[in-house]
Amino acid sequence: MDKILTIVIPTYNMEKYLRHNLGSLIVPEKEQQMLEVLIVNDGSKDSSSAIGHEYQDKYPDVFRVIDKPNGNYGSCVNRGLKEAKGKYIKVLDADDSFDNASLVKYLNQLQSCDADLVITDYDLVTPEGGLIQHKTYSFESNKVMPIDSICATQEFKAIAMHALTYKTALIRQIDYKQTEGISYTDQEWIFLPMTTMKTVEYMPYILYLYMIGREGQTMDPKVI
């Protein structure tokens, strides 16, 4: 079976969070055939690569470690996009995770989807896993629509990368390159690929669990 979804995980010194991250992506055998997970290890100095290889060894049809010299977050996205085999592509930060039950449902629905862009819901969570806030959308669900029908709404204008899954071929069509060596790379990941998207489907699953409050992350008030 061809891969339906590639998840790219940019990884740099994330040993504290990586097992939880990767564990959230273990799905039943049927769904494993649909899923590709690329752990792009950006020259980590901790055990991130070793942890990734554990999952690759156990689930070789799903997980693959790409060890590369340090080049910053954007270089990991670029490498993942270059090697992705999935019809669709989504970025998952190494300190975040997915809701596993939602992932299983999502993969099965994605299998019959042909929208250019797929939108899903997400949660903001604490480092301990506590819920901070649900981020859900009011778009009409489970229906392929022209992107023009929602792109002028305030909800869409404020959309986050955690909600987005793109059709891989369309991003490659414009030879997309994520700028390397910058922070807040999600802004590029939201806007530039969007220029190729003509159709959209909203699937109301809380899929992405976005951790807020980790010391040193770019959304930490001390860093921002």
C-alpha positions in Angstrom: 0.0 0.0 0.0 1.3 3.5 -0.8 1.8 5.8 2.2 -1.1 8.2 2.8 0.6 10.4 5.4 4.2 11.4 6.1 4.9 12.9 9.5 8.1 14.9 9.7 9.6 15.3 13.2 12.5 17.8 13.4 14.6 16.6 16.3 17.4 18.3 18.2 18.2 17.2 21.8 14.7 16.1 22.5 15.4 12.9 24.4 13.2 14.1 27.3 10.1 14.2 25.0 10.8 11.9 22.1 9.5 8.6 23.5 6.2 10.2 24.3 6.1 11.8 20.9 6.9 8.6 18.9 4.7 6.5 21.2 1.7 8.6 20.3 2.2 7.5 16.6 2.1 3.7 17.1 -1.1 2.6 15.4 -2.6 -0.8 14.5 -1.1 -2.8 11.7 -3.7 -1.8 9.1 -3.0 1.9 9.7 0.8 1.3 9.8 0.6 0.6 6.1 -0.7 4.1 5.6 1.8 6.0 7.8 5.4 7.1 7.3 7.2 8.9 10.2 10.5 10.6 9.4 12.6 11.4 12.5 15.0 14.0 11.2 17.8 14.1 13.8 19.6 17.5 13.5 22.9 16.5 14.9 21.6 15.9 18.4 24.2 15.5 21.2 21.9 13.5 23.4 20.2 10.1 22.9 17.5 11.4 20.4 19.0 9.4 17.5 19.2 6.2 19.6 15.6 6.6 20.7 14.5 7.1 17.1 16.4 4.0 16.0 14.7 1.9 18.7 11.3 2.7 17.0 12.8 2.2 13.5 14.0 -1.2 14.5 10.7 -2.2 16.0 8.4 -0.6 13.4 10.6 -0.5 10.2 7.7 0.0 7.9 6.6 3.2 9.7 9.6 4.9 11.4 12.8 6.1 9.7 15.6 8.0 11.3 17.5 10.5 9.1 20.7 11.5 10.9 22.1 14.8 9.5 24.6 17.5 10.6 23.1 20.4 12.6 21.4 22.8 10.3 18.5 24.2 12.3 14.8 23.5 12.2 14.2 24.6 8.7 16.8 22.2 7.3 14.9 19.3 8.9 11.6 20.3 7.3 13.4 20.5 3.9 15.0 17.1 4.3 11.7 15.6 5.3 9.9 17.1 2.4 12.6 15.8 0.1 12.3 12.2 1.3 8.6 12.0 2.1 6.6 9.2 0.3 3.2 10.1 1.7 0.4 11.6 -0.4 0.0 14.1 2.4 2.6 15.7 4.7 2.4 17.1 8.3 5.1 18.5 10.6 5.1 17.4 14.3 7.5 19.0 16.7 9.5 16.6 18.8 8.2 17.9 22.1 4.5 17.6 20.9 2.4 14.5 20.2 -0.8 13.3 18.5 -4.0 12.0 20.0 -3.5 8.3 19.1 -7.2 7.5 18.7 -7.8 10.5 16.5 -4.7 9.5 14.4 -6.2 6.1 13.6 -9.5 7.7 12.5 -7.7 10.4 10.6 -5.6 8.0 8.6 -8.7 6.0 7.6 -10.6 9.1 6.5 -7.5 10.5 4.8 -7.2 7.4 2.7 -10.3 8.4 0.6 -9.6 12.2 0.7 -8.3 14.1 -2.3 -8.5 17.7 -0.9 -5.3 19.8 -1.4 -5.4 20.9 2.3 -6.8 19.1 5.3 -7.6 21.0 8.5 -7.9 19.3 11.9 -8.4 20.6 15.5 -5.8 20.6 18.2 -5.3 21.0 21.9 -2.9 23.2 23.9 -1.5 21.1 26.7 0.9 21.6 29.6 4.3 19.7 29.8 2.5 17.4 32.2 -0.2 16.6 29.7 -3.0 18.7 31.2 -5.4 20.5 28.9 -5.1 24.3 28.5 -7.5 24.8 25.7 -9.3 23.1 22.8 -8.7 24.8 19.4 -11.6 23.8 17.2 -13.0 25.2 14.0 -16.5 25.9 12.8 -15.9 25.1 9.1 -18.4 22.7 7.5 -16.9 19.2 8.2 -16.1 16.2 6.1 -16.8 17.9 2.8 -14.3 19.0 0.1 -14.7 22.7 -0.5 -13.0 25.4 -2.6 -10.5 27.1 -0.4 -12.0 30.4 -1.5 -15.1 29.6 0.5 -13.2 29.9 3.8 -9.9 31.7 3.3 -11.3 35.1 4.0 -12.8 34.1 7.4 -11.1 35.2 10.6 -10.7 31.6 11.7 -8.7 30.8 8.6 -6.6 33.9 8.8 -5.6 32.9 12.3 -5.0 29.3 11.6 -2.0 27.5 13.1 0.4 25.0 11.5 -0.8 22.4 14.0 -4.1 22.3 12.2 -2.7 21.8 8.7 -1.9 18.8 6.5 -0.8 19.5 2.9 -0.8 17.4 -0.3 2.9 16.7 -0.7 3.0 17.0 -4.5 1.7 20.5 -4.5 4.4 21.8 -2.2 7.0 20.2 -4.3 5.5 21.7 -7.4 6.6 25.2 -6.2 10.0 23.8 -5.1 9.2 24.9 -1.5 12.2 25.5 0.7 11.8 26.3 4.4 14.2 29.2 5.4 17.0 27.7 7.6 18.4 29.3 10.7 15.3 31.3 11.8 12.7 31.0 14.5 8.9 31.0 14.1 9.3 28.9 10.9 5.6 27.9 11.2 4.7 31.3 9.6 6.4 30.3 6.3 4.9 26.7 6.6 1.4 28.3 6.8 1.6 30.9 4.1 3.9 29.7 1.2 2.5 26.2 0.6 -1.0 27.7 0.9 -0.5 29.5 -2.4 -0.9 26.1 -4.2 -4.0 24.9 -2.3 -7.3 25.0 -4.2 -9.5 22.7 -2.2 -9.9 22.0 1.5 -11.6 19.5 3.8 -12.1 20.0 7.5 -12.0 16.8 9.6 -13.1 17.6 13.2 -10.6 15.4 15.1 -8.5 16.8 17.9 -5.3 15.4 16.4 -2.3 17.5 17.4 -1.4 18.1 21.1 0.7 21.3 21.2 2.7 21.6 24.4 3.0 25.1 25.9 5.3 26.0 28.8 8.5 24.0 28.1 11.4 26.1 29.3 13.5 27.4 26.3 10.8 26.9 23.6 10.3 29.9 21.3 6.8 30.5 22.8 8.4 30.8 26.3 7.8 34.4 27.5 11.5 34.6 28.4 12.4 33.8 24.8 9.7 35.2 22.6 
